Amino acid sequence: GGAVACHMRIAKRPEDVHAIRVGTAHADLVLGGDLVVTASNRILETVRPDHTAIVHATHEMTTGAFTRDPGLVVPGALLAHAIARRAGKGSLTALDAHRLATRRFGDTLYANMILLGVAVERGHVPIPSDAVEAAIRLNGAAVEDNISAFRLGRHTARDPSVAAPEPAAPPANAPHGADGLADLVATRSQFLEAYQDHALARRYADRIAAIAAREREATPGLSGLAEAAARGYFKVLAVKDEYEVARLYTDGTFERAIVLHFEGVRRIHFHLAPPLLTRRDPVTGAPRKIRFGPWLMPILRLLARGRRLRGTALDVFGYTAERRRERQMIADYEALLDRLAAALTPANHATAVALAALAETVRGFGHVKQAAHEAAKAREAELMASLERPAAPQTPRRDAAE
């Protein structure tokens, strides 16, 4: 449930080990499976500059602070720089072992074994590779995959091109041309059809097509509003309500993940907080989770099939305050897009993009989502004032396709 740091000493005889923890500047090797933990003070203080070998993963794993700050960004480049600066002239190997493990084995779990293979091959671990493989066999857990991952790490140490990244796709929030926007809308429309029905998908696509046409007409040479609207409108339409939770549990993805990641599962329990049954915690006021047995799965399948009732008079969940608020958010966002379309000019284009993107900041569930929504509405009021009193006009940006 948090950062883990294991201290290990290796000697020929047990009596040669006089302390378990590695002291300040006494480490011969730091094997870092987590970039954030590796760059922490308690780990770096064990590094002796110009001596300690470091083999670490570059994957930017999200920390627990994300639960309090949904916009948290891990400063990966700064962390990697801090590690390299501390290492000095010591041997330093940094690779995206998590991506390599996922690509080769379909699971990040094998990243640690890849890192160990690199360290052994580079001579940083005073244990021969055949002894490591013998230990893996004795342990008896996913033997073939673990040995393969260990050997892959050794191969990567000899040929770093093995871990070379594949050509990167554009970031999810990077500017798109016309084709990129079309792909963005098509992907989300497909999701919305599975989420509810074709009518909702059509409603989404038509609305984005209209705002895109208005953007081309009112602000030639500028882009970004249609993309922000495509993401924001999808965000308010595809809320993870009871029907969606049921669909995600029962569409086969969850069950395949269980089979892939766990062996010998005999019973599954669900910890949920359904609004019609949940009691509030007397201290925090937040809903308390209820534990349900495996008998819940057939009910979830039935509930998933009822998703077309969402928002109708037969929607028993639609009468709760949270669901009413979410329906109001849809209406408010559609009204916002109409207002932006009517007021759009080159001078206020950037403000319009910021307004359309606000919906993506409303995350979480229950009281967490409500607080985020209130913060977004406050920011919206500020931006609306700016929209009506824009600063100097922008210089139109030409798309690369032109």
Salt bridges, closest charged atoms under 4 A:
GLU15 OE2 - ARG13 NH1 3.79
ASP16 OD1 - ARG13 NH2 2.96
ASP28 OD1 - HIS51 NE2 2.88
ASP96 OD2 - ARG99 NE 3.92
ASP107 OD2 - HIS261 ND1 2.96
GLU121 OE1 - ARG154 NE 2.70
GLU121 OE2 - ARG158 NH1 3.35
GLU133 OE1 - ARG137 NH2 3.97
GLU133 OE1 - ARG151 NH2 2.84
GLU166 OE2 - ARG103 NH1 3.84
GLU193 OE1 - HIS198 ND1 3.68
ASP206 OD1 - ARG202 NH2 2.96
GLU215 OE2 - HIS349 NE2 2.74
GLU217 OE2 - ARG214 NH1 3.64
GLU227 OE1 - HIS176 ND1 3.91
ASP241 OD2 - ARG310 NE 2.64
GLU242 OE1 - ARG323 NE 3.03
GLU244 OE1 - ARG247 NE 2.83
GLU255 OE2 - ARG301 NH2 3.09
GLU322 OE2 - ARG323 NH1 3.77
GLU326 OE1 - ARG323 NH1 2.72
GLU326 OE2 - LYS369 NZ 3.14
GLU334 OE2 - ARG203 NH2 2.83
ASP338 OD1 - ARG207 NH1 2.66
GLU380 OE2 - LYS377 NZ 3.43
GLU382 OE1 - ARG379 NH1 2.92
GLU388 OE2 - ARG339 NH2 2.64
ASP399 OD1 - ARG397 NH1 3.62
GLU402 OE1 - ARG398 NH1 3.31
